[in-house]
Amino acid sequence: MDISIFMESFKDNLLHLFGDNLLFLGLQGSYGRGRQRRQAISIL
């Protein structure tokens, strides 16, 4: 799965649930730094 497609959908769902109470949504780790690798993606 393309992480950008997942994150857009995830963001939309969070905004629907929390509305104006959602103040920040960000990525951590290698994706947050822009240094991700395909091999590093694990979906449980």
Biopython code that builds the backbone (N, CA, C, O; Angstrom):
import numpy as np
from Bio.PDB.StructureBuilder import StructureBuilder

atoms = [
    (1, "MET", "N", (0.846, -1.180, 0.000)),
    (1, "MET", "CA", (0.000, 0.000, 0.000)),
    (1, "MET", "C", (0.890, 1.242, 0.000)),
    (1, "MET", "O", (1.901, 1.291, 0.701)),
    (2, "ASP", "N", (0.514, 2.219, -0.774)),
    (2, "ASP", "CA", (1.221, 3.497, -0.813)),
    (2, "ASP", "C", (0.915, 4.261, 0.474)),
    (2, "ASP", "O", (-0.248, 4.526, 0.781)),
    (3, "ILE", "N", (1.956, 4.614, 1.222)),
    (3, "ILE", "CA", (1.771, 5.283, 2.515)),
    (3, "ILE", "C", (1.037, 6.611, 2.374)),
    (3, "ILE", "O", (0.290, 6.990, 3.276)),
    (4, "SER", "N", (1.228, 7.326, 1.273)),
    (4, "SER", "CA", (0.548, 8.613, 1.111)),
    (4, "SER", "C", (-0.958, 8.433, 0.959)),
    (4, "SER", "O", (-1.730, 9.256, 1.451)),
    (5, "ILE", "N", (-1.386, 7.369, 0.284)),
    (5, "ILE", "CA", (-2.820, 7.081, 0.141)),
    (5, "ILE", "C", (-3.399, 6.697, 1.501)),
    (5, "ILE", "O", (-4.479, 7.155, 1.876)),
    (6, "PHE", "N", (-2.671, 5.851, 2.238)),
    (6, "PHE", "CA", (-3.111, 5.451, 3.571)),
    (6, "PHE", "C", (-3.227, 6.663, 4.497)),
    (6, "PHE", "O", (-4.230, 6.821, 5.194)),
    (7, "MET", "N", (-2.203, 7.515, 4.504)),
    (7, "MET", "CA", (-2.202, 8.661, 5.403)),
    (7, "MET", "C", (-3.321, 9.644, 5.076)),
    (7, "MET", "O", (-3.920, 10.216, 5.986)),
    (8, "GLU", "N", (-3.609, 9.845, 3.814)),
    (8, "GLU", "CA", (-4.701, 10.748, 3.429)),
    (8, "GLU", "C", (-6.039, 10.218, 3.947)),
    (8, "GLU", "O", (-6.848, 10.976, 4.482)),
    (9, "SER", "N", (-6.264, 8.926, 3.785)),
    (9, "SER", "CA", (-7.491, 8.308, 4.277)),
    (9, "SER", "C", (-7.550, 8.345, 5.803)),
    (9, "SER", "O", (-8.598, 8.637, 6.380)),
    (10, "PHE", "N", (-6.437, 8.053, 6.449)),
    (10, "PHE", "CA", (-6.351, 8.076, 7.906)),
    (10, "PHE", "C", (-6.643, 9.476, 8.439)),
    (10, "PHE", "O", (-7.393, 9.639, 9.401)),
    (11, "LYS", "N", (-6.042, 10.488, 7.804)),
    (11, "LYS", "CA", (-6.266, 11.878, 8.196)),
    (11, "LYS", "C", (-7.739, 12.253, 8.056)),
    (11, "LYS", "O", (-8.313, 12.871, 8.953)),
    (12, "ASP", "N", (-8.347, 11.880, 6.937)),
    (12, "ASP", "CA", (-9.763, 12.189, 6.713)),
    (12, "ASP", "C", (-10.644, 11.558, 7.787)),
    (12, "ASP", "O", (-11.579, 12.188, 8.281)),
    (13, "ASN", "N", (-10.340, 10.312, 8.145)),
    (13, "ASN", "CA", (-11.117, 9.625, 9.180)),
    (13, "ASN", "C", (-10.933, 10.287, 10.543)),
    (13, "ASN", "O", (-11.900, 10.453, 11.287)),
    (14, "LEU", "N", (-9.701, 10.665, 10.874)),
    (14, "LEU", "CA", (-9.458, 11.346, 12.151)),
    (14, "LEU", "C", (-10.166, 12.692, 12.202)),
    (14, "LEU", "O", (-10.746, 13.047, 13.228)),
    (15, "LEU", "N", (-10.126, 13.445, 11.107)),
    (15, "LEU", "CA", (-10.822, 14.730, 11.066)),
    (15, "LEU", "C", (-12.328, 14.556, 11.225)),
    (15, "LEU", "O", (-12.990, 15.359, 11.883)),
    (16, "HIS", "N", (-12.859, 13.499, 10.617)),
    (16, "HIS", "CA", (-14.290, 13.212, 10.749)),
    (16, "HIS", "C", (-14.636, 12.902, 12.210)),
    (16, "HIS", "O", (-15.657, 13.364, 12.719)),
    (17, "LEU", "N", (-13.791, 12.125, 12.878)),
    (17, "LEU", "CA", (-14.052, 11.742, 14.261)),
    (17, "LEU", "C", (-13.815, 12.867, 15.258)),
    (17, "LEU", "O", (-14.610, 13.050, 16.179)),
    (18, "PHE", "N", (-12.732, 13.623, 15.089)),
    (18, "PHE", "CA", (-12.320, 14.586, 16.099)),
    (18, "PHE", "C", (-12.542, 16.047, 15.711)),
    (18, "PHE", "O", (-12.507, 16.923, 16.575)),
    (19, "GLY", "N", (-12.768, 16.319, 14.434)),
    (19, "GLY", "CA", (-13.036, 17.681, 13.992)),
    (19, "GLY", "C", (-11.960, 18.663, 14.422)),
    (19, "GLY", "O", (-10.767, 18.397, 14.276)),
    (20, "ASP", "N", (-12.389, 19.792, 14.948)),
    (20, "ASP", "CA", (-11.462, 20.851, 15.361)),
    (20, "ASP", "C", (-10.611, 20.469, 16.576)),
    (20, "ASP", "O", (-9.664, 21.178, 16.914)),
    (21, "ASN", "N", (-10.941, 19.359, 17.229)),
    (21, "ASN", "CA", (-10.136, 18.913, 18.370)),
    (21, "ASN", "C", (-8.818, 18.279, 17.938)),
    (21, "ASN", "O", (-7.909, 18.121, 18.753)),
    (22, "LEU", "N", (-8.711, 17.920, 16.673)),
    (22, "LEU", "CA", (-7.458, 17.370, 16.154)),
    (22, "LEU", "C", (-6.527, 18.536, 15.837)),
    (22, "LEU", "O", (-6.804, 19.346, 14.952)),
    (23, "LEU", "N", (-5.429, 18.607, 16.568)),
    (23, "LEU", "CA", (-4.523, 19.737, 16.416)),
    (23, "LEU", "C", (-3.307, 19.417, 15.561)),
    (23, "LEU", "O", (-2.759, 20.316, 14.922)),
    (24, "PHE", "N", (-2.870, 18.168, 15.531)),
    (24, "PHE", "CA", (-1.653, 17.823, 14.812)),
    (24, "PHE", "C", (-1.680, 16.353, 14.426)),
    (24, "PHE", "O", (-2.148, 15.508, 15.189)),
    (25, "LEU", "N", (-1.176, 16.057, 13.238)),
    (25, "LEU", "CA", (-0.990, 14.692, 12.770)),
    (25, "LEU", "C", (0.340, 14.659, 12.042)),
    (25, "LEU", "O", (0.547, 15.414, 11.092)),
    (26, "GLY", "N", (1.235, 13.802, 12.474)),
    (26, "GLY", "CA", (2.563, 13.760, 11.856)),
    (26, "GLY", "C", (3.116, 12.350, 11.795)),
    (26, "GLY", "O", (2.601, 11.433, 12.435)),
    (27, "LEU", "N", (4.154, 12.196, 11.025)),
    (27, "LEU", "CA", (4.839, 10.915, 10.895)),
    (27, "LEU", "C", (6.091, 10.915, 11.759)),
    (27, "LEU", "O", (6.753, 11.942, 11.911)),
    (28, "GLN", "N", (6.405, 9.774, 12.314)),
    (28, "GLN", "CA", (7.596, 9.594, 13.124)),
    (28, "GLN", "C", (8.580, 8.685, 12.399)),
    (28, "GLN", "O", (8.225, 8.035, 11.416)),
    (29, "GLY", "N", (9.789, 8.642, 12.875)),
    (29, "GLY", "CA", (10.783, 7.713, 12.351)),
    (29, "GLY", "C", (11.252, 8.084, 10.957)),
    (29, "GLY", "O", (11.311, 9.261, 10.598)),
    (30, "SER", "N", (11.586, 7.064, 10.174)),
    (30, "SER", "CA", (12.168, 7.299, 8.852)),
    (30, "SER", "C", (11.219, 8.048, 7.923)),
    (30, "SER", "O", (11.675, 8.841, 7.099)),
    (31, "TYR", "N", (9.914, 7.820, 8.034)),
    (31, "TYR", "CA", (8.963, 8.547, 7.178)),
    (31, "TYR", "C", (8.910, 10.020, 7.555)),
    (31, "TYR", "O", (8.814, 10.882, 6.682)),
    (32, "GLY", "N", (8.971, 10.309, 8.831)),
    (32, "GLY", "CA", (8.983, 11.695, 9.275)),
    (32, "GLY", "C", (10.220, 12.445, 8.806)),
    (32, "GLY", "O", (10.164, 13.646, 8.543)),
    (33, "ARG", "N", (11.348, 11.726, 8.701)),
    (33, "ARG", "CA", (12.601, 12.333, 8.240)),
    (33, "ARG", "C", (12.733, 12.295, 6.721)),
    (33, "ARG", "O", (13.650, 12.900, 6.165)),
    (34, "GLY", "N", (11.821, 11.584, 6.041)),
    (34, "GLY", "CA", (11.905, 11.463, 4.584)),
    (34, "GLY", "C", (12.984, 10.496, 4.132)),
    (34, "GLY", "O", (13.481, 10.602, 3.011)),
    (35, "ARG", "N", (13.353, 9.547, 4.998)),
    (35, "ARG", "CA", (14.424, 8.594, 4.674)),
    (35, "ARG", "C", (13.903, 7.159, 4.655)),
    (35, "ARG", "O", (14.649, 6.225, 4.946)),
    (36, "GLN", "N", (12.637, 6.980, 4.317)),
    (36, "GLN", "CA", (12.020, 5.666, 4.323)),
    (36, "GLN", "C", (12.581, 4.770, 3.216)),
    (36, "GLN", "O", (13.056, 5.242, 2.183)),
    (37, "ARG", "N", (12.509, 3.481, 3.467)),
    (37, "ARG", "CA", (12.878, 2.477, 2.471)),
    (37, "ARG", "C", (11.723, 1.505, 2.318)),
    (37, "ARG", "O", (11.007, 1.230, 3.281)),
    (38, "ARG", "N", (11.543, 1.000, 1.149)),
    (38, "ARG", "CA", (10.459, 0.047, 0.905)),
    (38, "ARG", "C", (10.576, -1.159, 1.828)),
    (38, "ARG", "O", (9.561, -1.658, 2.315)),
    (39, "GLN", "N", (11.783, -1.634, 2.076)),
    (39, "GLN", "CA", (11.998, -2.806, 2.923)),
    (39, "GLN", "C", (11.587, -2.573, 4.375)),
    (39, "GLN", "O", (11.338, -3.521, 5.119)),
    (40, "ALA", "N", (11.519, -1.305, 4.767)),
    (40, "ALA", "CA", (11.209, -0.979, 6.158)),
    (40, "ALA", "C", (9.708, -1.008, 6.440)),
    (40, "ALA", "O", (9.308, -0.899, 7.599)),
    (41, "ILE", "N", (8.885, -1.147, 5.436)),
    (41, "ILE", "CA", (7.434, -1.122, 5.621)),
    (41, "ILE", "C", (6.967, -2.481, 6.090)),
    (41, "ILE", "O", (7.198, -3.489, 5.423)),
    (42, "SER", "N", (6.305, -2.511, 7.244)),
    (42, "SER", "CA", (5.729, -3.732, 7.778)),
    (42, "SER", "C", (4.286, -3.457, 8.125)),
    (42, "SER", "O", (3.987, -2.494, 8.831)),
    (43, "ILE", "N", (3.395, -4.285, 7.641)),
    (43, "ILE", "CA", (1.985, -4.172, 7.963)),
    (43, "ILE", "C", (1.605, -5.406, 8.769)),
    (43, "ILE", "O", (1.728, -6.536, 8.294)),
    (44, "LEU", "N", (1.147, -5.177, 9.983)),
    (44, "LEU", "CA", (0.771, -6.283, 10.872)),
    (44, "LEU", "C", (-0.667, -6.640, 10.696)),
    (44, "LEU", "O", (-1.164, -7.549, 11.360)),
]
sb = StructureBuilder()
sb.init_structure("model")
sb.init_model(0)
sb.init_chain("A")
sb.init_seg("    ")
for serial, (resi, resn, name, xyz) in enumerate(atoms, 1):
    if name == "N":
        sb.init_residue(resn, " ", resi, " ")
    sb.init_atom(name, np.array(xyz, "f"), 0.0, 1.0, " ", f" {name:<3s}", serial, name[0])
structure = sb.get_structure()
